[in-house]
Amino acid sequence: MTTPEITRRAALRLTGGLFALGAMSGTAAARDHHYGNGNGIGAFLNAKAQGKDSPIWTSGVANMKGKDVVEVDVGVMTSLNLPEEFLPPGVEGPDEGPFAFGPKAILVSAGTKVKWVWTGNPFAFFDPDNPWPHNVVSLKMDGAGPLFGSSFQGTGTYEYTFDEPGTYPYYCAPHGYPYEDDSGFELNLLGMRGAVIVTRR
């Protein structure tokens, strides 16, 4: 089974149908998810994923308070358990892929700039020669769109400054999408989600 044959069957599921990125609009804005009590990040980060075993988040919250700039890696290698329907018959799925944020949850002071840095890791099972693309999308909305959000990219960086205390969950749209809708993305495909918790200085 060649890589192109595998890709035709499953790559669109793992990329979320890239053209669906343009469909993220007011439908999501009208929704208000509640992920448990307290800051709710445990329920959000550990929500059942289609291609990854639970629990997804076990590393706790990385305390980065007092820093002006905090970096989060995008596309960190993580364990996978892809369902059989993702794969052609007789093909064994990969044990890992570049589908995590690291650290997954951070604690920062108000005024901190968070800088997401794409690792450039490829997903060797499909394409060993190119970085696998991701984006960063805020679960919180600001009017008709996410409070913050990056482009869909395989390399580079994205920055956002968190001025107000609060909890800010986020996700990669193709790999951690939190909605069941007609956007073209599947619900929480690989559990690629993160959170920024902001406290007063």
Phi, psi and chi 1 to 4 in degrees:
 res  aa     phi    psi   chi1   chi2   chi3   chi4
   1 MET       -  119.9 -173.5   69.4   63.7      -
   2 THR   -84.9  163.3   65.3      -      -      -
   3 THR   -58.8  -43.4  -63.5      -      -      -
   4 PRO   -58.4  -37.7  -28.0   36.6      -      -
   5 GLU   -65.4  -40.6  -70.7  173.3  -49.1      -
   6 ILE   -65.6  -43.3  -65.2  171.7      -      -
   7 THR   -61.8  -43.4  -59.6      -      -      -
   8 ARG   -58.2  -33.1  -81.0 -161.9  -57.8  -90.4
   9 ARG   -81.6  -38.2  175.0  150.0 -179.7  135.0
  10 ALA  -129.7  -18.5      -      -      -      -
  11 ALA   -61.6  -35.6      -      -      -      -
  12 LEU   -63.5  -32.3  -83.5 -179.4      -      -
  13 ARG   -66.4  -39.6  -65.4 -174.2   75.8  172.0
  14 LEU   -78.9  -20.0  -66.9  171.1      -      -
  15 THR   -96.5  -10.8   58.2      -      -      -
  16 GLY    79.7   13.6      -      -      -      -
  17 GLY    68.9   85.6      -      -      -      -
  18 LEU   -53.7  -30.7  -59.0 -174.8      -      -
  19 PHE   -71.9  -12.6  -62.0  107.0      -      -
  20 ALA   -71.8  -11.1      -      -      -      -
  21 LEU   -57.1  -31.8  -74.5  168.7      -      -
  22 GLY   -73.3  -10.4      -      -      -      -
  23 ALA   -89.8   -2.9      -      -      -      -
  24 MET   -77.2  100.6  -65.4  177.1   65.2      -
  25 SER  -141.8 -139.5   60.9      -      -      -
  26 GLY   -65.7  -19.0      -      -      -      -
  27 THR   -62.7  -42.4   55.5      -      -      -
  28 ALA   -72.1  -30.8      -      -      -      -
  29 ALA   -64.1  -28.0      -      -      -      -
  30 ALA   -79.6   -6.5      -      -      -      -
  31 ARG   -93.6  152.8  -61.3 -174.3 -179.2  149.2
  32 ASP  -139.2   97.8 -177.2   18.7      -      -
  33 HIS   -83.5  141.7  -84.5  -38.4      -      -
  34 HIS  -119.0  116.4  -62.6  -77.9      -      -
  35 TYR  -106.0   71.0  -72.2   93.0      -      -
  36 GLY    77.5 -168.1      -      -      -      -
  37 ASN   -90.0  175.2  -62.1  -39.4      -      -
  38 GLY    62.3 -138.8      -      -      -      -
  39 ASN   -78.3  -12.7   58.1   32.8      -      -
  40 GLY    74.1    1.3      -      -      -      -
  41 ILE   -72.3  -27.2   64.0  169.1      -      -
  42 GLY   -61.9  -45.4      -      -      -      -
  43 ALA   -66.4  -36.6      -      -      -      -
  44 PHE   -70.8  -48.7  178.2   71.3      -      -
  45 LEU   -72.4  -29.6  -61.6 -179.3      -      -
  46 ASN  -102.1   12.1  -84.3  -36.0      -      -
  47 ALA   -58.1  142.7      -      -      -      -
  48 LYS   -55.4  130.6 -178.6  175.4  175.3   58.9
  49 ALA  -109.9  152.0      -      -      -      -
  50 GLN   -72.0  -34.5  -63.4 -175.2   50.0      -
  51 GLY  -121.7   25.8      -      -      -      -
  52 LYS  -149.3  136.8 -174.1  170.1  174.6   58.3
  53 ASP   -72.9  151.5  -69.2  -26.6      -      -
  54 SER   -91.9  153.7  -62.9      -      -      -
  55 PRO   -76.9  146.1   29.5  -34.0      -      -
  56 ILE   -85.0  -40.5  -64.1  171.0      -      -
  57 TRP  -107.9  113.9  175.6   51.1      -      -
  58 THR  -131.3    1.3   58.7      -      -      -
  59 SER   -91.3   -4.1   56.1      -      -      -
  60 GLY    77.1 -169.5      -      -      -      -
  61 VAL  -105.0  126.1  177.9      -      -      -
  62 ALA   -80.3  120.5      -      -      -      -
  63 ASN   -82.2  108.8 -171.3  -17.9      -      -
  64 MET  -117.4   21.0  -55.2  -70.1 -172.5      -
  65 LYS   -59.8  145.6  -70.5  174.3   61.8  177.2
  66 GLY    88.2   -5.3      -      -      -      -
  67 LYS   -94.7  142.8  -63.3 -174.7  177.1 -177.6
  68 ASP   -75.3  -36.6  -67.3  -29.9      -      -
  69 VAL  -131.5  132.7  179.5      -      -      -
  70 VAL  -126.3  132.1  172.2      -      -      -
  71 GLU  -100.6  140.6  -67.6 -170.4   -3.7      -
  72 VAL  -125.6  126.8  175.2      -      -      -
  73 ASP   -78.7  142.3  -70.4  -27.0      -      -
  74 VAL  -115.9  125.6  179.6      -      -      -
  75 GLY    91.4   33.4      -      -      -      -
  76 VAL   -71.9  141.3  174.2      -      -      -
  77 MET   -66.2  138.3  -61.1  -59.0  -70.2      -
  78 THR  -148.2  160.0 -173.0      -      -      -
  79 SER   -69.6  149.3   62.1      -      -      -
  80 LEU  -131.5  157.3  -62.3  176.6      -      -
  81 ASN  -146.2   77.4 -173.8   12.1      -      -
  82 LEU   -71.5  134.2  -62.0 -178.0      -      -
  83 PRO   -62.4  154.9  -18.2   30.2      -      -
  84 GLU   -58.9  -33.2  -70.9 -177.3    2.1      -
  85 GLU   -69.1  -11.7   60.6  -95.5   26.3      -
  86 PHE   -77.5  -16.6  -82.1   48.5      -      -
  87 LEU  -122.5  152.1  -53.4  165.2      -      -
  88 PRO   -67.0  156.0  -18.8   31.6      -      -
  89 PRO   -56.0  134.7  -24.0   33.1      -      -
  90 GLY    82.4   -1.5      -      -      -      -
  91 VAL   -99.9  125.1  173.4      -      -      -
  92 GLU   -84.6  131.7 -174.3  173.4  -18.5      -
  93 GLY   -73.9  163.9      -      -      -      -
  94 PRO   -74.1  154.4   29.5  -35.5      -      -
  95 ASP   -83.9  -20.2  -67.1  -32.4      -      -
  96 GLU  -151.7  164.1   65.4  174.4    9.9      -
  97 GLY  -163.6  168.7      -      -      -      -
  98 PRO   -85.0   67.2   33.5  -35.7      -      -
  99 PHE  -129.1   49.4  -60.6  104.9      -      -
 100 ALA  -147.1  157.9      -      -      -      -
 101 PHE   -98.7  147.1  -64.2  105.9      -      -
 102 GLY  -144.4  121.7      -      -      -      -
 103 PRO   -66.7  153.2  -13.3   26.5      -      -
 104 LYS   -73.1  -36.4 -171.8  175.9  -73.8  -71.6
 105 ALA  -133.3  133.0      -      -      -      -
 106 ILE  -129.8  151.0   58.1  174.8      -      -
 107 LEU  -112.8  121.0  177.3   67.2      -      -
 108 VAL  -131.4  165.8  -57.4      -      -      -
 109 SER   -89.4  152.1  -55.7      -      -      -
 110 ALA   -56.1  137.7      -      -      -      -
 111 GLY    94.7   -3.3      -      -      -      -
 112 THR   -75.5  137.5  -61.8      -      -      -
 113 LYS   -92.1  123.2  177.6 -173.3  -67.0 -177.4
 114 VAL   -97.8  128.6  175.3      -      -      -
 115 LYS  -116.1  109.3 -178.4  178.2 -177.5 -180.0
 116 TRP   -82.9  129.4  -74.2  -89.6      -      -
 117 VAL  -119.7  117.4 -179.8      -      -      -
 118 TRP   -72.1  128.5  -86.5 -111.9      -      -
 119 THR   -72.7  -26.4   62.7      -      -      -
 120 GLY    79.2    9.9      -      -      -      -
 121 ASN   -64.5  134.4  -75.7  -30.1      -      -
 122 PRO   -83.2  163.1   30.8  -34.4      -      -
 123 PHE  -100.5   90.2 -172.1   21.8      -      -
 124 ALA   -58.6  -26.3      -      -      -      -
 125 PHE   -61.3  -34.0 -177.8   71.2      -      -
 126 PHE  -106.1  -44.6  -76.9  109.4      -      -
 127 ASP  -149.5   93.2 -176.3   -0.8      -      -
 128 PRO   -74.6   -8.7   27.0  -34.1      -      -
 129 ASP  -102.4   -8.8  -60.4  -39.6      -      -
 130 ASN  -131.9  147.7  -65.5  -68.1      -      -
 131 PRO   -61.1  139.6  -19.2   30.8      -      -
 132 TRP   -84.0  127.7 -160.7 -100.7      -      -
 133 PRO   -80.3  150.6   26.9  -32.3      -      -
 134 HIS  -145.7  170.3  -55.1  -76.4      -      -
 135 ASN  -138.1  174.0   62.7   -1.8      -      -
 136 VAL  -123.3  121.6  172.9      -      -      -
 137 VAL  -132.5  127.7 -177.0      -      -      -
 138 SER   -69.5  136.7  168.7      -      -      -
 139 LEU   -72.0  -34.6 -176.1   68.6      -      -
 140 LYS   -72.4  141.1  -72.5 -169.2  173.4 -175.2
 141 MET  -103.3  154.7  -52.3  -59.6  -72.6      -
 142 ASP  -131.8   94.4 -178.6   17.2      -      -
 143 GLY    72.9 -123.3      -      -      -      -
 144 ALA   -90.7   -0.7      -      -      -      -
 145 GLY  -141.9  175.8      -      -      -      -
 146 PRO   -61.4  150.2  -20.4   32.4      -      -
 147 LEU   -60.2  -38.8  178.7   63.3      -      -
 148 PHE  -146.7  157.1   56.4   87.5      -      -
 149 GLY  -175.2  138.5      -      -      -      -
 150 SER   -95.1  173.0   75.7      -      -      -
 151 SER   -76.7  168.6   61.4      -      -      -
 152 PHE   -88.5  114.6 -167.4   69.2      -      -
 153 GLN  -150.0  158.3   56.0 -160.4   60.4      -
 154 GLY  -100.5  -20.2      -      -      -      -
 155 THR  -141.2  171.9   59.3      -      -      -
 156 GLY   106.0 -163.3      -      -      -      -
 157 THR  -141.0  165.4   62.9      -      -      -
 158 TYR  -147.4  139.2  170.4   73.0      -      -
 159 GLU  -126.7  145.6  -60.9  175.3   -8.1      -
 160 TYR  -148.9  135.2 -176.8   81.8      -      -
 161 THR   -98.5  125.9  -60.2      -      -      -
 162 PHE   -97.0  101.1  -68.6   86.4      -      -
 163 ASP   -89.6  -26.6  -69.1  -40.9      -      -
 164 GLU  -106.5  133.2  -62.9  -63.3  -34.1      -
 165 PRO   -59.0  147.2  -24.3   34.7      -      -
 166 GLY   154.3 -175.4      -      -      -      -
 167 THR  -114.1  129.3  -59.4      -      -      -
 168 TYR  -126.5   86.9  -61.0   85.8      -      -
 169 PRO   -70.7  151.4  -12.6   27.9      -      -
 170 TYR  -149.3  171.7   62.9   90.2      -      -
 171 TYR  -155.6  164.0   57.3   92.3      -      -
 172 CYS   -91.8  125.3  171.2      -      -      -
 173 ALA   -58.8  -49.8      -      -      -      -
 174 PRO   -69.7  -26.8  -20.9   32.9      -      -
 175 HIS  -113.9   -0.7  -51.4  125.1      -      -
 176 GLY  -151.2   25.1      -      -      -      -
 177 TYR   -56.0  130.8 -164.6   64.1      -      -
 178 PRO   -95.8    3.8   34.0  -35.0      -      -
 179 TYR  -119.4  152.4  -53.0  110.0      -      -
 180 GLU  -103.3  104.4  -68.3 -175.1  -86.9      -
 181 ASP  -153.6 -167.0   58.9   19.6      -      -
 182 ASP  -103.6   29.0   58.2   -1.2      -      -
 183 SER   -72.1  -21.6   66.1      -      -      -
 184 GLY   104.4  -12.3      -      -      -      -
 185 PHE   -92.2  147.9  -61.7  116.0      -      -
 186 GLU   -92.0  150.2  -64.5 -164.3   37.1      -
 187 LEU   -65.2  118.7  176.3   63.9      -      -
 188 ASN    40.2   65.4 -157.3   18.1      -      -
 189 LEU   -60.6  -50.9 -164.1   62.3      -      -
 190 LEU  -131.2   14.1  -61.9  171.5      -      -
 191 GLY    69.9   25.1      -      -      -      -
 192 MET   -83.9   88.5 -169.6  169.5  178.4      -
 193 ARG  -137.0  159.5  -61.9  177.2  173.8 -175.5
 194 GLY  -148.8  178.9      -      -      -      -
 195 ALA  -154.3  143.1      -      -      -      -
 196 VAL  -117.6  122.2  178.7      -      -      -
 197 ILE  -106.3  122.2  -57.0  170.4      -      -
 198 VAL  -111.5  127.3 -177.0      -      -      -
 199 THR  -115.8  165.4   65.4      -      -      -
 200 ARG   -68.7  151.1  -60.9 -169.7 -176.5  -81.0
 201 ARG   -65.7      -  -77.9 -165.3  175.1  -88.1
